[in-house]
């Protein structure tokens, strides 16, 4: 048997993406509510990293799509999941932090500002690190900061 029949190029990328999607779907379906938040942090951080790469390569469309994805995850996922009644003062500060992250992401896209993108990414990293330590510590093992 030879390996020449292995898909290459766009077909291979599609296969890899399909495999990754199945893995993520399986993880989401089996995740606790606490780990779902961790997955949202991971998705937002990955989108910011993609945006940074697109920014470095002057790919406006890719940058815009990646930043829009990060904004959507932060706004519709992370911020929307904060329980303001149960969380009290901490929840209010967390929502304000998410709003600041979203603002920095919008400004990063509007002005191609890598510093704003980095700031949003660092803020998310800090919040997600605190989340993992306090609520989802088992999932934090082996993750590099």
ChimeraX commands (.cxc) that place a marker at each C-alpha (Angstrom):
marker #1 position 0.00,0.00,0.00 radius 0.5
marker #1 position 1.23,3.47,-0.83 radius 0.5
marker #1 position 0.31,6.81,0.60 radius 0.5
marker #1 position -0.07,8.59,-2.71 radius 0.5
marker #1 position -3.84,8.39,-2.40 radius 0.5
marker #1 position -3.88,10.64,0.68 radius 0.5
marker #1 position -5.72,13.84,-0.08 radius 0.5
marker #1 position -3.61,16.91,-0.63 radius 0.5
marker #1 position -4.31,20.62,-0.94 radius 0.5
marker #1 position -7.86,21.92,-0.48 radius 0.5
marker #1 position -9.35,18.42,-0.26 radius 0.5
marker #1 position -6.99,17.53,2.60 radius 0.5
marker #1 position -7.75,20.79,4.42 radius 0.5
marker #1 position -11.46,20.02,4.13 radius 0.5
marker #1 position -10.88,16.54,5.58 radius 0.5
marker #1 position -8.81,17.92,8.46 radius 0.5
marker #1 position -11.46,20.57,9.17 radius 0.5
marker #1 position -14.23,17.96,9.14 radius 0.5
marker #1 position -12.26,15.80,11.58 radius 0.5
marker #1 position -11.65,18.81,13.86 radius 0.5
marker #1 position -15.35,19.74,13.74 radius 0.5
marker #1 position -16.35,16.21,14.77 radius 0.5
marker #1 position -13.87,16.32,17.65 radius 0.5
marker #1 position -15.18,19.69,18.83 radius 0.5
marker #1 position -18.80,18.59,18.48 radius 0.5
marker #1 position -18.10,15.48,20.56 radius 0.5
marker #1 position -16.35,17.57,23.21 radius 0.5
marker #1 position -19.22,20.08,23.34 radius 0.5
marker #1 position -21.89,17.38,23.62 radius 0.5
marker #1 position -20.10,15.68,26.51 radius 0.5
marker #1 position -18.99,18.86,28.32 radius 0.5
marker #1 position -20.19,20.13,31.65 radius 0.5
marker #1 position -21.64,23.66,31.69 radius 0.5
marker #1 position -18.37,24.84,33.29 radius 0.5
marker #1 position -16.29,23.30,30.52 radius 0.5
marker #1 position -18.53,24.86,27.86 radius 0.5
marker #1 position -17.36,28.25,29.11 radius 0.5
marker #1 position -13.76,27.05,28.83 radius 0.5
marker #1 position -14.48,26.05,25.22 radius 0.5
marker #1 position -15.87,29.53,24.53 radius 0.5
marker #1 position -12.66,31.06,25.89 radius 0.5
marker #1 position -10.63,28.73,23.67 radius 0.5
marker #1 position -12.67,29.67,20.62 radius 0.5
marker #1 position -12.38,33.40,21.23 radius 0.5
marker #1 position -8.65,33.16,21.82 radius 0.5
marker #1 position -8.18,31.08,18.66 radius 0.5
marker #1 position -10.17,33.65,16.64 radius 0.5
marker #1 position -7.95,36.45,18.00 radius 0.5
marker #1 position -4.82,34.53,17.03 radius 0.5
marker #1 position -6.22,34.05,13.51 radius 0.5
marker #1 position -7.05,37.75,13.34 radius 0.5
marker #1 position -3.49,38.59,14.33 radius 0.5
marker #1 position -2.11,36.38,11.55 radius 0.5
marker #1 position -4.48,37.94,9.02 radius 0.5
marker #1 position -3.49,41.41,10.25 radius 0.5
marker #1 position 0.21,40.60,9.81 radius 0.5
marker #1 position -0.51,39.36,6.26 radius 0.5
marker #1 position -2.68,42.39,5.37 radius 0.5
marker #1 position -5.68,40.13,4.79 radius 0.5
marker #1 position -8.54,42.52,5.57 radius 0.5
marker #1 position -11.33,40.04,4.87 radius 0.5
marker #1 position -9.77,37.30,7.01 radius 0.5
marker #1 position -9.04,39.76,9.80 radius 0.5
marker #1 position -12.60,41.04,9.78 radius 0.5
marker #1 position -14.09,37.56,9.82 radius 0.5
marker #1 position -11.83,36.38,12.66 radius 0.5
marker #1 position -12.47,39.47,14.77 radius 0.5
marker #1 position -16.22,39.20,14.13 radius 0.5
marker #1 position -16.10,35.60,15.32 radius 0.5
marker #1 position -14.21,36.61,18.49 radius 0.5
marker #1 position -16.71,39.41,19.16 radius 0.5
marker #1 position -19.63,37.04,18.68 radius 0.5
marker #1 position -18.15,34.47,21.09 radius 0.5
marker #1 position -17.42,37.10,23.73 radius 0.5
marker #1 position -20.77,38.88,23.36 radius 0.5
marker #1 position -23.23,36.06,22.65 radius 0.5
marker #1 position -21.39,33.36,24.56 radius 0.5
marker #1 position -19.29,34.60,27.45 radius 0.5
marker #1 position -21.04,37.87,28.31 radius 0.5
marker #1 position -24.52,36.42,27.79 radius 0.5
marker #1 position -23.77,33.56,30.17 radius 0.5
marker #1 position -22.96,35.82,33.14 radius 0.5
marker #1 position -25.66,35.60,35.83 radius 0.5
marker #1 position -25.92,39.18,37.06 radius 0.5
marker #1 position -28.35,38.31,39.85 radius 0.5
marker #1 position -26.30,35.51,41.37 radius 0.5
marker #1 position -22.92,37.09,40.60 radius 0.5
marker #1 position -23.49,40.48,42.16 radius 0.5
marker #1 position -20.65,42.98,41.97 radius 0.5
marker #1 position -18.19,40.48,40.44 radius 0.5
marker #1 position -20.61,39.72,37.62 radius 0.5
marker #1 position -21.02,43.44,36.86 radius 0.5
marker #1 position -17.24,43.85,36.59 radius 0.5
marker #1 position -17.00,40.76,34.43 radius 0.5
marker #1 position -19.63,42.09,32.02 radius 0.5
marker #1 position -17.79,45.43,31.91 radius 0.5
marker #1 position -14.56,43.56,31.12 radius 0.5
marker #1 position -16.24,41.68,28.27 radius 0.5
marker #1 position -17.58,44.98,26.91 radius 0.5
marker #1 position -14.07,46.43,27.01 radius 0.5
marker #1 position -12.73,43.36,25.19 radius 0.5
marker #1 position -15.39,43.79,22.51 radius 0.5
marker #1 position -14.56,47.51,22.19 radius 0.5
marker #1 position -10.85,46.73,21.78 radius 0.5
marker #1 position -11.64,44.10,19.14 radius 0.5
marker #1 position -13.79,46.56,17.19 radius 0.5
marker #1 position -11.09,49.23,17.36 radius 0.5
marker #1 position -8.43,46.69,16.36 radius 0.5
marker #1 position -10.42,45.87,13.25 radius 0.5
marker #1 position -11.35,49.46,12.43 radius 0.5
marker #1 position -7.79,50.79,12.68 radius 0.5
marker #1 position -5.78,47.59,12.00 radius 0.5
marker #1 position -4.41,48.11,15.50 radius 0.5
marker #1 position -2.35,45.14,16.66 radius 0.5
marker #1 position -1.94,46.64,20.14 radius 0.5
marker #1 position -5.74,46.69,20.67 radius 0.5
marker #1 position -5.94,43.11,19.40 radius 0.5
marker #1 position -3.17,42.07,21.80 radius 0.5
marker #1 position -4.89,43.86,24.69 radius 0.5
marker #1 position -8.18,42.06,24.01 radius 0.5
marker #1 position -6.33,38.76,23.78 radius 0.5
marker #1 position -4.47,39.37,27.04 radius 0.5
marker #1 position -7.65,40.33,28.86 radius 0.5
marker #1 position -9.34,37.13,27.66 radius 0.5
marker #1 position -6.29,35.10,28.65 radius 0.5
marker #1 position -6.34,36.57,32.16 radius 0.5
marker #1 position -10.06,35.97,32.64 radius 0.5
marker #1 position -9.90,32.47,31.20 radius 0.5
marker #1 position -6.94,31.61,33.43 radius 0.5
marker #1 position -8.91,32.68,36.48 radius 0.5
marker #1 position -11.92,30.69,35.24 radius 0.5
marker #1 position -9.87,27.56,34.69 radius 0.5
marker #1 position -8.21,27.82,38.09 radius 0.5
marker #1 position -11.45,28.43,39.98 radius 0.5
marker #1 position -14.04,26.41,38.08 radius 0.5
marker #1 position -12.55,24.08,35.46 radius 0.5
marker #1 position -9.13,23.11,36.91 radius 0.5
marker #1 position -9.02,19.55,35.57 radius 0.5
marker #1 position -9.16,20.91,32.01 radius 0.5
marker #1 position -6.24,23.26,32.77 radius 0.5
marker #1 position -3.70,20.45,33.14 radius 0.5
marker #1 position -1.06,20.51,30.45 radius 0.5
marker #1 position -2.22,23.78,28.91 radius 0.5
marker #1 position 0.45,26.33,28.24 radius 0.5
marker #1 position -0.41,29.88,29.29 radius 0.5
marker link #1:1,2 radius 0.2
marker link #1:2,3 radius 0.2
marker link #1:3,4 radius 0.2
marker link #1:4,5 radius 0.2
marker link #1:5,6 radius 0.2
marker link #1:6,7 radius 0.2
marker link #1:7,8 radius 0.2
marker link #1:8,9 radius 0.2
marker link #1:9,10 radius 0.2
marker link #1:10,11 radius 0.2
marker link #1:11,12 radius 0.2
marker link #1:12,13 radius 0.2
marker link #1:13,14 radius 0.2
marker link #1:14,15 radius 0.2
marker link #1:15,16 radius 0.2
marker link #1:16,17 radius 0.2
marker link #1:17,18 radius 0.2
marker link #1:18,19 radius 0.2
marker link #1:19,20 radius 0.2
marker link #1:20,21 radius 0.2
marker link #1:21,22 radius 0.2
marker link #1:22,23 radius 0.2
marker link #1:23,24 radius 0.2
marker link #1:24,25 radius 0.2
marker link #1:25,26 radius 0.2
marker link #1:26,27 radius 0.2
marker link #1:27,28 radius 0.2
marker link #1:28,29 radius 0.2
marker link #1:29,30 radius 0.2
marker link #1:30,31 radius 0.2
marker link #1:31,32 radius 0.2
marker link #1:32,33 radius 0.2
marker link #1:33,34 radius 0.2
marker link #1:34,35 radius 0.2
marker link #1:35,36 radius 0.2
marker link #1:36,37 radius 0.2
marker link #1:37,38 radius 0.2
marker link #1:38,39 radius 0.2
marker link #1:39,40 radius 0.2
marker link #1:40,41 radius 0.2
marker link #1:41,42 radius 0.2
marker link #1:42,43 radius 0.2
marker link #1:43,44 radius 0.2
marker link #1:44,45 radius 0.2
marker link #1:45,46 radius 0.2
marker link #1:46,47 radius 0.2
marker link #1:47,48 radius 0.2
marker link #1:48,49 radius 0.2
marker link #1:49,50 radius 0.2
marker link #1:50,51 radius 0.2
marker link #1:51,52 radius 0.2
marker link #1:52,53 radius 0.2
marker link #1:53,54 radius 0.2
marker link #1:54,55 radius 0.2
marker link #1:55,56 radius 0.2
marker link #1:56,57 radius 0.2
marker link #1:57,58 radius 0.2
marker link #1:58,59 radius 0.2
marker link #1:59,60 radius 0.2
marker link #1:60,61 radius 0.2
marker link #1:61,62 radius 0.2
marker link #1:62,63 radius 0.2
marker link #1:63,64 radius 0.2
marker link #1:64,65 radius 0.2
marker link #1:65,66 radius 0.2
marker link #1:66,67 radius 0.2
marker link #1:67,68 radius 0.2
marker link #1:68,69 radius 0.2
marker link #1:69,70 radius 0.2
marker link #1:70,71 radius 0.2
marker link #1:71,72 radius 0.2
marker link #1:72,73 radius 0.2
marker link #1:73,74 radius 0.2
marker link #1:74,75 radius 0.2
marker link #1:75,76 radius 0.2
marker link #1:76,77 radius 0.2
marker link #1:77,78 radius 0.2
marker link #1:78,79 radius 0.2
marker link #1:79,80 radius 0.2
marker link #1:80,81 radius 0.2
marker link #1:81,82 radius 0.2
marker link #1:82,83 radius 0.2
marker link #1:83,84 radius 0.2
marker link #1:84,85 radius 0.2
marker link #1:85,86 radius 0.2
marker link #1:86,87 radius 0.2
marker link #1:87,88 radius 0.2
marker link #1:88,89 radius 0.2
marker link #1:89,90 radius 0.2
marker link #1:90,91 radius 0.2
marker link #1:91,92 radius 0.2
marker link #1:92,93 radius 0.2
marker link #1:93,94 radius 0.2
marker link #1:94,95 radius 0.2
marker link #1:95,96 radius 0.2
marker link #1:96,97 radius 0.2
marker link #1:97,98 radius 0.2
marker link #1:98,99 radius 0.2
marker link #1:99,100 radius 0.2
marker link #1:100,101 radius 0.2
marker link #1:101,102 radius 0.2
marker link #1:102,103 radius 0.2
marker link #1:103,104 radius 0.2
marker link #1:104,105 radius 0.2
marker link #1:105,106 radius 0.2
marker link #1:106,107 radius 0.2
marker link #1:107,108 radius 0.2
marker link #1:108,109 radius 0.2
marker link #1:109,110 radius 0.2
marker link #1:110,111 radius 0.2
marker link #1:111,112 radius 0.2
marker link #1:112,113 radius 0.2
marker link #1:113,114 radius 0.2
marker link #1:114,115 radius 0.2
marker link #1:115,116 radius 0.2
marker link #1:116,117 radius 0.2
marker link #1:117,118 radius 0.2
marker link #1:118,119 radius 0.2
marker link #1:119,120 radius 0.2
marker link #1:120,121 radius 0.2
marker link #1:121,122 radius 0.2
marker link #1:122,123 radius 0.2
marker link #1:123,124 radius 0.2
marker link #1:124,125 radius 0.2
marker link #1:125,126 radius 0.2
marker link #1:126,127 radius 0.2
marker link #1:127,128 radius 0.2
marker link #1:128,129 radius 0.2
marker link #1:129,130 radius 0.2
marker link #1:130,131 radius 0.2
marker link #1:131,132 radius 0.2
marker link #1:132,133 radius 0.2
marker link #1:133,134 radius 0.2
marker link #1:134,135 radius 0.2
marker link #1:135,136 radius 0.2
marker link #1:136,137 radius 0.2
marker link #1:137,138 radius 0.2
marker link #1:138,139 radius 0.2
marker link #1:139,140 radius 0.2
marker link #1:140,141 radius 0.2
marker link #1:141,142 radius 0.2
marker link #1:142,143 radius 0.2
marker link #1:143,144 radius 0.2
marker link #1:144,145 radius 0.2
view
